[in-house]
Amino acid sequence: MSFQLASRANRKLETYATYFLADPSSGGTPINNNHSRRRTLSVSVSPEGELHDAALIGPNRAFGTETFFDEVPVTIVDLIRRVCAA
């Protein structure tokens, strides 16, 4: 995966996070909605084009690996929505 593709993946993740948050972050930095310490999402972009995600949503945990094909996978978009839900 090229540096340009990794940058594009980060920008796309930030775009989705901006929709839900005032201060988005990506690249392994947690996304918090500040409603609870138990609502956290971390997404990292690997050099191979994989998005590694881990989320704490209340008592539940979710984690996985998705391949980045120029769009943020639905799985990660759904995690962002769940973490940012009121």
C-alpha positions as CSV (number, residue, x, y, z in Angstrom):
1,M,0.0,0.0,0.0
2,S,1.4,3.4,-0.9
3,F,1.7,6.3,1.4
4,Q,-0.9,8.1,-0.7
5,L,-3.4,5.3,-0.2
6,A,-2.8,5.3,3.6
7,S,-3.3,9.0,3.7
8,R,-6.5,8.6,1.8
9,A,-7.7,6.0,4.2
10,N,-7.0,8.3,7.2
11,R,-8.8,11.2,5.5
12,K,-11.8,9.0,4.8
13,L,-11.9,7.8,8.5
14,E,-11.6,11.4,9.7
15,T,-14.5,12.4,7.4
16,Y,-16.7,9.8,9.0
17,A,-15.6,10.7,12.5
18,T,-16.2,14.4,11.8
19,Y,-19.8,13.6,11.0
20,F,-20.2,12.2,14.5
21,L,-17.6,14.1,16.6
22,A,-16.3,17.6,17.0
23,D,-12.6,16.4,17.3
24,P,-12.0,13.3,15.1
25,S,-8.9,11.2,15.1
26,S,-7.6,8.1,13.4
27,G,-4.5,6.1,12.9
28,G,-4.8,4.2,16.1
29,T,-5.9,7.2,18.3
30,P,-9.1,6.4,20.2
31,I,-12.3,8.1,19.1
32,N,-14.3,9.0,22.2
33,N,-17.7,10.6,22.5
34,N,-17.0,11.6,26.2
35,H,-20.3,10.1,27.4
36,S,-18.5,7.2,29.0
37,R,-15.0,5.7,29.4
38,R,-16.5,2.5,28.0
39,R,-17.2,4.0,24.5
40,T,-14.0,3.9,22.6
41,L,-13.0,3.1,19.0
42,S,-9.4,2.7,17.7
43,V,-8.7,2.2,14.0
44,S,-5.2,1.8,12.6
45,V,-4.2,1.7,8.9
46,S,-1.5,-0.9,8.1
47,P,1.0,-0.6,5.2
48,E,-0.8,-3.5,3.5
49,G,-4.1,-1.6,3.3
50,E,-5.8,-3.2,6.3
51,L,-7.9,-1.3,8.8
52,H,-7.5,-2.8,12.3
53,D,-10.3,-1.8,14.6
54,A,-11.0,-2.3,18.3
55,A,-14.0,-0.9,20.1
56,L,-15.4,-0.9,23.7
57,I,-19.1,-0.2,23.7
58,G,-20.4,-0.5,27.2
59,P,-19.8,-4.1,28.4
60,N,-19.3,-5.2,24.8
61,R,-16.1,-5.5,22.7
62,A,-15.7,-5.6,19.0
63,F,-12.5,-6.0,17.0
64,G,-11.4,-7.0,13.5
65,T,-9.6,-6.4,10.4
66,E,-11.1,-5.0,7.2
67,T,-9.4,-4.3,3.8
68,F,-9.5,-0.7,2.7
69,F,-10.7,-0.4,-0.9
70,D,-10.9,3.4,-1.2
71,E,-14.0,3.5,1.1
72,V,-14.4,3.0,4.8
73,P,-16.0,-0.5,5.3
74,V,-19.6,-0.6,6.6
75,T,-18.4,-2.5,9.6
76,I,-16.2,0.4,10.8
77,V,-18.9,3.0,10.0
78,D,-21.3,1.0,12.1
79,L,-18.8,0.9,15.0
80,I,-18.4,4.7,14.8
81,R,-22.2,5.0,15.0
82,R,-22.4,2.7,18.0
83,V,-19.5,4.3,19.8
84,C,-21.0,7.8,19.2
85,A,-24.6,6.9,20.1
86,A,-26.0,9.0,22.9
